[in-house]
Structure formats: C-alpha cells, structure tokens
Amino acid sequence: ENRASWSDKLDDALWAFRTAYKTPIGSTPYKLVYGKACHLPIELEHKAYWALKQANFDLAVAGDHRKVQLNELNELRDHADENSLIYKEKIKRIHDFKIKNRVFNIGLPRL
C-alpha cells in the first residue's frame, strides 16, 4: 500500500485505541470520557428506536437521572485513577526487583 495513505487509516486506529481495554486504568478511554461503553453503529439503530419510544419523560426525573449519571462518571474516573496508581506501583515493584545491587570498590575495573 501507499505510505501516503496513513491519514486514511487514522480514524480507524484512533477508534481502536479509544475503545480497547487498558489495564492501567481498568477501563477504556472512551468510557472514561463518556461514562458508558461504546456501541457499534449497528447497535445504535436499536438504541435510537428505544430512545424514540422513551421520548415522553418528566424533566425532573430526567434531571435526577443526569445527576446520577454524572456521579457515576466521577466514581468511574476515581476508580480508574486508583487502578492506574495500583498498576504503577506493581510495575515499580517488578522493576525494583530486577535491579541488582552492585558494590564498586576502588581500583577494580568497571565494565
């Protein structure tokens, strides 16, 4: 393929990155931003029909529901932050375990 066509594949690559599960944060970047799992376009057609059926809602109930969603999103981000710290500590322990303590004496070669 042509090397100049990399920009055509950038959208797909970014989508794959944003929707892939990341071990350090314990979630997907998409879920951290939007507070819900991403859906494939085929799933959205069904969701859109369901949303049209649910269009007759009470504004107070919708406001309360939105507040709950925002709280859940904050909790999700806090959880991801905790997972990230745990992951970093684990990686640091593994790295520190592999480090060898060396004692250098005066006059000995150091290679």
MITORTI-292088 format. One record per atom (N, C-alpha, C): residue number from 1; residue in one letter; atom name; x, y, z. Coordinates in nm, 4 decimals, padded with zeros to 6 digits. Layout:
% residues N
{guba NUM 'A' 'CA' {X Y Z}};
...
% end
This chain:
% residues 111
{guba 1 'E' 'N' {00.0822 -00.1186 00.0000}};
{guba 1 'E' 'CA' {00.0000 00.0000 00.0000}};
{guba 1 'E' 'C' {00.0868 00.1253 00.0000}};
{guba 2 'N' 'N' {00.0246 00.2329 -00.0314}};
{guba 2 'N' 'CA' {00.0939 00.3605 -00.0415}};
{guba 2 'N' 'C' {00.1213 00.4171 00.0981}};
{guba 3 'R' 'N' {00.2418 00.4630 00.1201}};
{guba 3 'R' 'CA' {00.2770 00.5201 00.2508}};
{guba 3 'R' 'C' {00.2048 00.6510 00.2776}};
{guba 4 'A' 'N' {00.1582 00.7161 00.1742}};
{guba 4 'A' 'CA' {00.0907 00.8447 00.1913}};
{guba 4 'A' 'C' {-00.0531 00.8275 00.2388}};
{guba 5 'S' 'N' {-00.1026 00.7049 00.2425}};
{guba 5 'S' 'CA' {-00.2429 00.6844 00.2801}};
{guba 5 'S' 'C' {-00.2610 00.6600 00.4299}};
{guba 6 'W' 'N' {-00.1609 00.6893 00.5105}};
{guba 6 'W' 'CA' {-00.1716 00.6654 00.6543}};
{guba 6 'W' 'C' {-00.2831 00.7481 00.7172}};
{guba 7 'S' 'N' {-00.3069 00.8666 00.6646}};
{guba 7 'S' 'CA' {-00.4101 00.9524 00.7241}};
{guba 7 'S' 'C' {-00.5501 00.8952 00.7025}};
{guba 8 'D' 'N' {-00.5673 00.8132 00.5982}};
{guba 8 'D' 'CA' {-00.6971 00.7499 00.5746}};
{guba 8 'D' 'C' {-00.7289 00.6472 00.6829}};
{guba 9 'K' 'N' {-00.6254 00.5916 00.7429}};
{guba 9 'K' 'CA' {-00.6437 00.4872 00.8440}};
{guba 9 'K' 'C' {-00.6398 00.5425 00.9858}};
{guba 10 'L' 'N' {-00.6158 00.6699 00.9998}};
{guba 10 'L' 'CA' {-00.6005 00.7299 01.1317}};
{guba 10 'L' 'C' {-00.7290 00.7225 01.2138}};
{guba 11 'D' 'N' {-00.8434 00.7491 01.1525}};
{guba 11 'D' 'CA' {-00.9702 00.7434 01.2262}};
{guba 11 'D' 'C' {-00.9949 00.6044 01.2835}};
{guba 12 'D' 'N' {-00.9709 00.5021 01.2029}};
{guba 12 'D' 'CA' {-00.9909 00.3650 01.2499}};
{guba 12 'D' 'C' {-00.8925 00.3296 01.3612}};
{guba 13 'A' 'N' {-00.7696 00.3756 01.3478}};
{guba 13 'A' 'CA' {-00.6695 00.3476 01.4507}};
{guba 13 'A' 'C' {-00.7053 00.4166 01.5823}};
{guba 14 'L' 'N' {-00.7508 00.5407 01.5751}};
{guba 14 'L' 'CA' {-00.7908 00.6125 01.6966}};
{guba 14 'L' 'C' {-00.9124 00.5473 01.7611}};
{guba 15 'W' 'N' {-01.0089 00.5048 01.6792}};
{guba 15 'W' 'CA' {-01.1271 00.4367 01.7328}};
{guba 15 'W' 'C' {-01.0854 00.3082 01.8044}};
{guba 16 'A' 'N' {-00.9959 00.2326 01.7439}};
{guba 16 'A' 'CA' {-00.9490 00.1089 01.8056}};
{guba 16 'A' 'C' {-00.8780 00.1380 01.9375}};
{guba 17 'F' 'N' {-00.7972 00.2430 01.9411}};
{guba 17 'F' 'CA' {-00.7257 00.2779 02.0641}};
{guba 17 'F' 'C' {-00.8226 00.3213 02.1737}};
{guba 18 'R' 'N' {-00.9193 00.4042 02.1376}};
{guba 18 'R' 'CA' {-01.0113 00.4595 02.2376}};
{guba 18 'R' 'C' {-01.1090 00.3569 02.2923}};
{guba 19 'T' 'N' {-01.1363 00.2524 02.2161}};
{guba 19 'T' 'CA' {-01.2352 00.1535 02.2596}};
{guba 19 'T' 'C' {-01.1718 00.0263 02.3132}};
{guba 20 'A' 'N' {-01.0399 00.0166 02.3128}};
{guba 20 'A' 'CA' {-00.9714 -00.1016 02.3642}};
{guba 20 'A' 'C' {-00.9519 -00.0879 02.5152}};
{guba 21 'Y' 'N' {-00.9663 -00.2000 02.5854}};
{guba 21 'Y' 'CA' {-00.9498 -00.2039 02.7302}};
{guba 21 'Y' 'C' {-00.8041 -00.1768 02.7659}};
{guba 22 'K' 'N' {-00.7822 -00.0859 02.8600}};
{guba 22 'K' 'CA' {-00.6475 -00.0513 02.9057}};
{guba 22 'K' 'C' {-00.6287 -00.1019 03.0483}};
{guba 23 'T' 'N' {-00.5315 -00.1885 03.0693}};
{guba 23 'T' 'CA' {-00.5064 -00.2466 03.2008}};
{guba 23 'T' 'C' {-00.4712 -00.1422 03.3067}};
{guba 24 'P' 'N' {-00.3861 -00.0434 03.2774}};
{guba 24 'P' 'CA' {-00.3505 00.0521 03.3833}};
{guba 24 'P' 'C' {-00.4695 00.1276 03.4412}};
{guba 25 'I' 'N' {-00.5697 00.1581 03.3618}};
{guba 25 'I' 'CA' {-00.6840 00.2335 03.4132}};
{guba 25 'I' 'C' {-00.8044 00.1444 03.4391}};
{guba 26 'G' 'N' {-00.7986 00.0189 03.3959}};
{guba 26 'G' 'CA' {-00.9070 -00.0750 03.4211}};
{guba 26 'G' 'C' {-01.0335 -00.0429 03.3446}};
{guba 27 'S' 'N' {-01.0205 00.0216 03.2325}};
{guba 27 'S' 'CA' {-01.1369 00.0629 03.1540}};
{guba 27 'S' 'C' {-01.0896 00.1021 03.0146}};
{guba 28 'T' 'N' {-01.1836 00.1522 02.9350}};
{guba 28 'T' 'CA' {-01.1460 00.2065 02.8048}};
{guba 28 'T' 'C' {-01.1415 00.3584 02.8149}};
{guba 29 'P' 'N' {-01.0575 00.4252 02.7383}};
{guba 29 'P' 'CA' {-01.0572 00.5719 02.7395}};
{guba 29 'P' 'C' {-01.1934 00.6295 02.7019}};
{guba 30 'Y' 'N' {-01.2640 00.5637 02.6128}};
{guba 30 'Y' 'CA' {-01.3968 00.6089 02.5710}};
{guba 30 'Y' 'C' {-01.4916 00.6120 02.6912}};
{guba 31 'K' 'N' {-01.4862 00.5074 02.7726}};
{guba 31 'K' 'CA' {-01.5754 00.5000 02.8886}};
{guba 31 'K' 'C' {-01.5413 00.6071 02.9917}};
{guba 32 'L' 'N' {-01.4145 00.6400 03.0056}};
{guba 32 'L' 'CA' {-01.3761 00.7453 03.1000}};
{guba 32 'L' 'C' {-01.4269 00.8814 03.0564}};
{guba 33 'V' 'N' {-01.4301 00.9044 02.9266}};
{guba 33 'V' 'CA' {-01.4746 01.0340 02.8760}};
{guba 33 'V' 'C' {-01.6262 01.0444 02.8764}};
{guba 34 'Y' 'N' {-01.6929 00.9416 02.8247}};
{guba 34 'Y' 'CA' {-01.8374 00.9494 02.8050}};
{guba 34 'Y' 'C' {-01.9192 00.8786 02.9124}};
{guba 35 'G' 'N' {-01.8557 00.8012 02.9976}};
{guba 35 'G' 'CA' {-01.9258 00.7369 03.1071}};
{guba 35 'G' 'C' {-02.0049 00.6141 03.0692}};
{guba 36 'K' 'N' {-01.9866 00.5635 02.9499}};
{guba 36 'K' 'CA' {-02.0580 00.4427 02.9079}};
{guba 36 'K' 'C' {-01.9746 00.3712 02.8035}};
{guba 37 'A' 'N' {-02.0079 00.2458 02.7847}};
{guba 37 'A' 'CA' {-01.9361 00.1676 02.6844}};
{guba 37 'A' 'C' {-01.9727 00.2165 02.5452}};
{guba 38 'C' 'N' {-01.8808 00.2026 02.4535}};
{guba 38 'C' 'CA' {-01.9089 00.2445 02.3163}};
{guba 38 'C' 'C' {-01.9922 00.1372 02.2469}};
{guba 39 'H' 'N' {-02.0684 00.1795 02.1498}};
{guba 39 'H' 'CA' {-02.1537 00.0880 02.0749}};
{guba 39 'H' 'C' {-02.1160 00.0933 01.9284}};
{guba 40 'L' 'N' {-02.1256 -00.0200 01.8659}};
{guba 40 'L' 'CA' {-02.1020 -00.0253 01.7221}};
{guba 40 'L' 'C' {-02.2204 00.0367 01.6502}};
{guba 41 'P' 'N' {-02.2017 00.0867 01.5286}};
{guba 41 'P' 'CA' {-02.3119 00.1526 01.4565}};
{guba 41 'P' 'C' {-02.4374 00.0670 01.4443}};
{guba 42 'I' 'N' {-02.4242 -00.0636 01.4324}};
{guba 42 'I' 'CA' {-02.5419 -00.1496 01.4200}};
{guba 42 'I' 'C' {-02.6234 -00.1494 01.5495}};
{guba 43 'E' 'N' {-02.5556 -00.1357 01.6636}};
{guba 43 'E' 'CA' {-02.6245 -00.1309 01.7919}};
{guba 43 'E' 'C' {-02.6983 00.0012 01.8094}};
{guba 44 'L' 'N' {-02.6481 00.1072 01.7492}};
{guba 44 'L' 'CA' {-02.7082 00.2393 01.7661}};
{guba 44 'L' 'C' {-02.8468 00.2478 01.7033}};
{guba 45 'E' 'N' {-02.8705 00.1735 01.5970}};
{guba 45 'E' 'CA' {-03.0018 00.1769 01.5335}};
{guba 45 'E' 'C' {-03.1088 00.1286 01.6312}};
{guba 46 'H' 'N' {-03.0796 00.0210 01.7022}};
{guba 46 'H' 'CA' {-03.1736 -00.0307 01.8020}};
{guba 46 'H' 'C' {-03.1897 00.0688 01.9167}};
{guba 47 'K' 'N' {-03.0798 00.1271 01.9620}};
{guba 47 'K' 'CA' {-03.0849 00.2242 02.0714}};
{guba 47 'K' 'C' {-03.1648 00.3482 02.0321}};
{guba 48 'A' 'N' {-03.1508 00.3930 01.9084}};
{guba 48 'A' 'CA' {-03.2241 00.5112 01.8630}};
{guba 48 'A' 'C' {-03.3743 00.4848 01.8656}};
{guba 49 'Y' 'N' {-03.4167 00.3671 01.8249}};
{guba 49 'Y' 'CA' {-03.5585 00.3322 01.8284}};
{guba 49 'Y' 'C' {-03.6086 00.3310 01.9729}};
{guba 50 'W' 'N' {-03.5279 00.2743 02.0621}};
{guba 50 'W' 'CA' {-03.5661 00.2698 02.2031}};
{guba 50 'W' 'C' {-03.5768 00.4115 02.2594}};
{guba 51 'A' 'N' {-03.4847 00.4993 02.2211}};
{guba 51 'A' 'CA' {-03.4861 00.6375 02.2698}};
{guba 51 'A' 'C' {-03.6099 00.7114 02.2202}};
{guba 52 'L' 'N' {-03.6516 00.6856 02.0981}};
{guba 52 'L' 'CA' {-03.7727 00.7493 02.0466}};
{guba 52 'L' 'C' {-03.8950 00.7060 02.1264}};
{guba 53 'K' 'N' {-03.9001 00.5811 02.1660}};
{guba 53 'K' 'CA' {-04.0125 00.5320 02.2450}};
{guba 53 'K' 'C' {-04.0139 00.5956 02.3840}};
{guba 54 'Q' 'N' {-03.8970 00.6285 02.4355}};
{guba 54 'Q' 'CA' {-03.8862 00.6835 02.5704}};
{guba 54 'Q' 'C' {-03.8858 00.8363 02.5718}};
{guba 55 'A' 'N' {-03.9188 00.9005 02.4606}};
{guba 55 'A' 'CA' {-03.9083 01.0460 02.4490}};
{guba 55 'A' 'C' {-04.0038 01.1208 02.5412}};
{guba 56 'N' 'N' {-04.1126 01.0617 02.5811}};
{guba 56 'N' 'CA' {-04.2077 01.1276 02.6706}};
{guba 56 'N' 'C' {-04.1623 01.1061 02.8145}};
{guba 57 'F' 'N' {-04.0778 01.1946 02.8652}};
{guba 57 'F' 'CA' {-04.0256 01.1806 03.0004}};
{guba 57 'F' 'C' {-04.0476 01.3087 03.0796}};
{guba 58 'D' 'N' {-04.0427 01.2960 03.2097}};
{guba 58 'D' 'CA' {-04.0584 01.4083 03.3009}};
{guba 58 'D' 'C' {-03.9225 01.4778 03.3171}};
{guba 59 'L' 'N' {-03.9199 01.6102 03.3090}};
{guba 59 'L' 'CA' {-03.7934 01.6838 03.3159}};
{guba 59 'L' 'C' {-03.7247 01.6681 03.4513}};
{guba 60 'A' 'N' {-03.8021 01.6628 03.5585}};
{guba 60 'A' 'CA' {-03.7423 01.6460 03.6915}};
{guba 60 'A' 'C' {-03.6751 01.5097 03.7025}};
{guba 61 'V' 'N' {-03.7418 01.4078 03.6530}};
{guba 61 'V' 'CA' {-03.6848 01.2729 03.6569}};
{guba 61 'V' 'C' {-03.5597 01.2668 03.5693}};
{guba 62 'A' 'N' {-03.5662 01.3318 03.4535}};
{guba 62 'A' 'CA' {-03.4503 01.3337 03.3637}};
{guba 62 'A' 'C' {-03.3327 01.4068 03.4287}};
{guba 63 'G' 'N' {-03.3599 01.5164 03.4990}};
{guba 63 'G' 'CA' {-03.2535 01.5895 03.5679}};
{guba 63 'G' 'C' {-03.1898 01.5063 03.6774}};
{guba 64 'D' 'N' {-03.2739 01.4367 03.7545}};
{guba 64 'D' 'CA' {-03.2211 01.3493 03.8592}};
{guba 64 'D' 'C' {-03.1379 01.2364 03.7993}};
{guba 65 'H' 'N' {-03.1875 01.1817 03.6895}};
{guba 65 'H' 'CA' {-03.1149 01.0733 03.6226}};
{guba 65 'H' 'C' {-02.9787 01.1229 03.5734}};
{guba 66 'R' 'N' {-02.9743 01.2443 03.5220}};
{guba 66 'R' 'CA' {-02.8483 01.3010 03.4724}};
{guba 66 'R' 'C' {-02.7499 01.3233 03.5871}};
{guba 67 'K' 'N' {-02.8001 01.3685 03.7029}};
{guba 67 'K' 'CA' {-02.7130 01.3871 03.8191}};
{guba 67 'K' 'C' {-02.6525 01.2536 03.8634}};
{guba 68 'V' 'N' {-02.7344 01.1491 03.8610}};
{guba 68 'V' 'CA' {-02.6846 01.0162 03.8966}};
{guba 68 'V' 'C' {-02.5775 00.9720 03.7970}};
{guba 69 'Q' 'N' {-02.6023 00.9978 03.6690}};
{guba 69 'Q' 'CA' {-02.5040 00.9617 03.5667}};
{guba 69 'Q' 'C' {-02.3721 01.0357 03.5879}};
{guba 70 'L' 'N' {-02.3788 01.1637 03.6207}};
{guba 70 'L' 'CA' {-02.2564 01.2411 03.6441}};
{guba 70 'L' 'C' {-02.1807 01.1894 03.7660}};
{guba 71 'N' 'N' {-02.2541 01.1523 03.8715}};
{guba 71 'N' 'CA' {-02.1893 01.0955 03.9897}};
{guba 71 'N' 'C' {-02.1218 00.9628 03.9563}};
{guba 72 'E' 'N' {-02.1906 00.8805 03.8762}};
{guba 72 'E' 'CA' {-02.1321 00.7529 03.8358}};
{guba 72 'E' 'C' {-02.0068 00.7742 03.7515}};
{guba 73 'L' 'N' {-02.0090 00.8762 03.6669}};
{guba 73 'L' 'CA' {-01.8923 00.9059 03.5839}};
{guba 73 'L' 'C' {-01.7745 00.9493 03.6709}};
{guba 74 'N' 'N' {-01.8011 01.0310 03.7718}};
{guba 74 'N' 'CA' {-01.6937 01.0715 03.8638}};
{guba 74 'N' 'C' {-01.6382 00.9513 03.9394}};
{guba 75 'E' 'N' {-01.7268 00.8609 03.9821}};
{guba 75 'E' 'CA' {-01.6814 00.7405 04.0511}};
{guba 75 'E' 'C' {-01.5980 00.6532 03.9583}};
{guba 76 'L' 'N' {-01.6402 00.6441 03.8332}};
{guba 76 'L' 'CA' {-01.5657 00.5651 03.7352}};
{guba 76 'L' 'C' {-01.4261 00.6231 03.7147}};
{guba 77 'R' 'N' {-01.4167 00.7541 03.7063}};
{guba 77 'R' 'CA' {-01.2859 00.8187 03.6881}};
{guba 77 'R' 'C' {-01.1983 00.8011 03.8122}};
{guba 78 'D' 'N' {-01.2586 00.8100 03.9310}};
{guba 78 'D' 'CA' {-01.1823 00.7864 04.0537}};
{guba 78 'D' 'C' {-01.1302 00.6429 04.0576}};
{guba 79 'H' 'N' {-01.2158 00.5495 04.0177}};
{guba 79 'H' 'CA' {-01.1765 00.4085 04.0147}};
{guba 79 'H' 'C' {-01.0619 00.3869 03.9153}};
{guba 80 'A' 'N' {-01.0694 00.4522 03.8002}};
{guba 80 'A' 'CA' {-00.9628 00.4410 03.7002}};
{guba 80 'A' 'C' {-00.8327 00.4999 03.7540}};
{guba 81 'D' 'N' {-00.8425 00.6095 03.8285}};
{guba 81 'D' 'CA' {-00.7238 00.6704 03.8882}};
{guba 81 'D' 'C' {-00.6603 00.5753 03.9895}};
{guba 82 'E' 'N' {-00.7437 00.5112 04.0718}};
{guba 82 'E' 'CA' {-00.6926 00.4136 04.1681}};
{guba 82 'E' 'C' {-00.6262 00.2964 04.0963}};
{guba 83 'N' 'N' {-00.6911 00.2466 03.9907}};
{guba 83 'N' 'CA' {-00.6331 00.1361 03.9141}};
{guba 83 'N' 'C' {-00.4995 00.1754 03.8538}};
{guba 84 'S' 'N' {-00.4898 00.2985 03.8067}};
{guba 84 'S' 'CA' {-00.3652 00.3462 03.7480}};
{guba 84 'S' 'C' {-00.2539 00.3499 03.8528}};
{guba 85 'L' 'N' {-00.2854 00.3975 03.9726}};
{guba 85 'L' 'CA' {-00.1847 00.4020 04.0794}};
{guba 85 'L' 'C' {-00.1406 00.2614 04.1194}};
{guba 86 'I' 'N' {-00.2363 00.1696 04.1304}};
{guba 86 'I' 'CA' {-00.2037 00.0312 04.1651}};
{guba 86 'I' 'C' {-00.1144 -00.0301 04.0580}};
{guba 87 'Y' 'N' {-00.1482 -00.0054 03.9324}};
{guba 87 'Y' 'CA' {-00.0693 -00.0585 03.8212}};
{guba 87 'Y' 'C' {00.0726 -00.0026 03.8238}};
{guba 88 'K' 'N' {00.0860 00.1282 03.8480}};
{guba 88 'K' 'CA' {00.2186 00.1899 03.8528}};
{guba 88 'K' 'C' {00.3017 00.1329 03.9672}};
{guba 89 'E' 'N' {00.2391 00.1115 04.0834}};
{guba 89 'E' 'CA' {00.3113 00.0539 04.1966}};
{guba 89 'E' 'C' {00.3567 -00.0884 04.1653}};
{guba 90 'K' 'N' {00.2706 -00.1647 04.0995}};
{guba 90 'K' 'CA' {00.3053 -00.3021 04.0627}};
{guba 90 'K' 'C' {00.4234 -00.3037 03.9663}};
{guba 91 'I' 'N' {00.4197 -00.2180 03.8654}};
{guba 91 'I' 'CA' {00.5288 -00.2108 03.7686}};
{guba 91 'I' 'C' {00.6573 -00.1644 03.8366}};
{guba 92 'K' 'N' {00.6468 -00.0710 03.9319}};
{guba 92 'K' 'CA' {00.7656 -00.0240 04.0041}};
{guba 92 'K' 'C' {00.8263 -00.1368 04.0873}};
{guba 93 'R' 'N' {00.7416 -00.2168 04.1548}};
{guba 93 'R' 'CA' {00.7929 -00.3293 04.2334}};
{guba 93 'R' 'C' {00.8659 -00.4295 04.1439}};
{guba 94 'I' 'N' {00.8087 -00.4580 04.0276}};
{guba 94 'I' 'CA' {00.8727 -00.5514 03.9341}};
{guba 94 'I' 'C' {01.0061 -00.4948 03.8868}};
{guba 95 'H' 'N' {01.0075 -00.3663 03.8542}};
{guba 95 'H' 'CA' {01.1315 -00.3021 03.8083}};
{guba 95 'H' 'C' {01.2364 -00.3022 03.9185}};
{guba 96 'D' 'N' {01.1963 -00.2643 04.0397}};
{guba 96 'D' 'CA' {01.2908 -00.2581 04.1507}};
{guba 96 'D' 'C' {01.3452 -00.3964 04.1860}};
{guba 97 'F' 'N' {01.2622 -00.5000 04.1690}};
{guba 97 'F' 'CA' {01.3057 -00.6361 04.1990}};
{guba 97 'F' 'C' {01.4165 -00.6799 04.1030}};
{guba 98 'K' 'N' {01.4108 -00.6323 03.9804}};
{guba 98 'K' 'CA' {01.5087 -00.6720 03.8791}};
{guba 98 'K' 'C' {01.6399 -00.5950 03.8894}};
{guba 99 'I' 'N' {01.6424 -00.4881 03.9655}};
{guba 99 'I' 'CA' {01.7646 -00.4088 03.9802}};
{guba 99 'I' 'C' {01.8623 -00.4840 04.0704}};
{guba 100 'K' 'N' {01.9861 -00.4943 04.0254}};
{guba 100 'K' 'CA' {02.0891 -00.5629 04.1032}};
{guba 100 'K' 'C' {02.1691 -00.4595 04.1815}};
{guba 101 'N' 'N' {02.1879 -00.4882 04.3085}};
{guba 101 'N' 'CA' {02.2729 -00.4006 04.3900}};
{guba 101 'N' 'C' {02.4184 -00.4369 04.3630}};
{guba 102 'R' 'N' {02.4946 -00.3398 04.3253}};
{guba 102 'R' 'CA' {02.6353 -00.3638 04.2955}};
{guba 102 'R' 'C' {02.7217 -00.2745 04.3833}};
{guba 103 'V' 'N' {02.8275 -00.3333 04.4317}};
{guba 103 'V' 'CA' {02.9229 -00.2592 04.5133}};
{guba 103 'V' 'C' {03.0500 -00.2414 04.4308}};
{guba 104 'F' 'N' {03.0902 -00.1189 04.4148}};
{guba 104 'F' 'CA' {03.2113 -00.0883 04.3392}};
{guba 104 'F' 'C' {03.3226 -00.0521 04.4373}};
{guba 105 'N' 'N' {03.4313 -00.1243 04.4262}};
{guba 105 'N' 'CA' {03.5477 -00.0972 04.5107}};
{guba 105 'N' 'C' {03.6498 -00.0164 04.4319}};
{guba 106 'I' 'N' {03.7288 00.0580 04.5043}};
{guba 106 'I' 'CA' {03.8309 00.1422 04.4415}};
{guba 106 'I' 'C' {03.9372 00.0528 04.3781}};
{guba 107 'G' 'N' {03.9717 00.0858 04.2542}};
{guba 107 'G' 'CA' {04.0790 00.0145 04.1855}};
{guba 107 'G' 'C' {04.0337 -00.1023 04.1006}};
{guba 108 'L' 'N' {03.9083 -00.1445 04.1094}};
{guba 108 'L' 'CA' {03.8598 -00.2557 04.0271}};
{guba 108 'L' 'C' {03.8038 -00.2032 03.8952}};
{guba 109 'P' 'N' {03.8228 -00.2798 03.7866}};
{guba 109 'P' 'CA' {03.7655 -00.2355 03.6585}};
{guba 109 'P' 'C' {03.6123 -00.2361 03.6636}};
{guba 110 'R' 'N' {03.5505 -00.1440 03.5892}};
{guba 110 'R' 'CA' {03.4048 -00.1278 03.5961}};
{guba 110 'R' 'C' {03.3393 -00.1466 03.4600}};
{guba 111 'L' 'N' {03.3548 -00.2557 03.3968}};
{guba 111 'L' 'CA' {03.2849 -00.2828 03.2721}};
{guba 111 'L' 'C' {03.2150 -00.4102 03.2869}};
% end
